[in-house]
């Protein structure tokens, strides 16, 4: 009886396993049909030729150019920023604290040399002028006293000690007067202004702030009635007829820059996003001697003529430095080079309307041509215009 029960349990287990296998086989998705693979996008290895009728070639604007050897110049680009020419830039401050009485220049205004920008009223300047006039008066008295002492000494009226005392007083007072004069010069008064003070003996506490040269006011930091200190920058005047472009050269490109700029008068192209169709030319005036420890870049500075004022300080710029030309380099038009995954290729015209996708190995590019090492030969006709149309046709899914 026990044996019969064991046999029955065994049959039930086998039946359950078979049922489970049958249900799992029914749920499994069917294998993809072989025909589906034929509709996948072909790779460059699978498709090599594109055939187009003559009217399609004409409509697509396809043009060819023979592969040739030419003098080749490569280039590197570096980011930069437009800066004012610091040799034609003035940060205008005051040499004495005072209150703003008048403001005559506004932001963005063109100014001429010695044009009045503002007027300050300073009690400190008035006190300095008063001290100078008093020192001159004491000097005058001391000089006259010394002259009388010399006369009295010669007439045996006074002794040598008294004459020497008067001389010492005169020397001391002269030094005080000279010190007071230098104080006025340190406060911004010139020789003509000091001479006018001596002649008129009129104390003027107004300080004129003038432009040192012709240029544009690119910064202003004062208002009427404001009390300004000697550390405050009142105006910034810049002559923007020439500007600097300061760029950063990565460490790996330093040797290239030195090789490419052997001629100190070599013109370097500069592009700014504000004028995408304009190319500005400049010359390199400075190449840094140390690297920035944070960015690992070296500074380079260019001088650019800016007669129309197109280049504004703080504009972002791109510096393009061309190398010296290398002769007899096999090149293809850069527009002819197409890419698929990790490969570069061009279309070679085997015969009219028949184009072969040829894998090539390229080197440097210069925006017009690309250096080519292998894949094409000199004289072969490659597609320059319309290559993208052929690429689309080449990689089109096949039925």
Secondary structure, 3 states (H helix, E strand, C coil): CHHHHHHHHHHHHHHHHHHHHHHHHHHCCCCCCHHHHCCCCCCCCCCCEEECCHHHHHHCCCEEEECEEEEECCEEEEEEEEEECHHHEEEECCCCCEEEEEECCCCCCEECCCCEEEEEECHHHHHHHHHHHHHHHHHHHHHHHHHHHHHHHHCCCCCHHHHHHHHHHHHHHHHHHHHHHHHHHHCCCCHHHHHHHHHHCCCCCEEEEECCCCEEEEEECCCCCCEECCCCCCEEEECCCEEEEEEEEEHHHHHHHHHHCCCCCCEEEEEEHHHCCCCEEEEEEEEEEEECCCCCEEEEEEEEECCCCCCCCCCEEEEEEECCCEEEEEEEEHHHCEEECCEEEEEEEEECCEEEEEEEEEEEECCCEEEEEECCCCCCEEEEECHHHHHHHHCCCCC
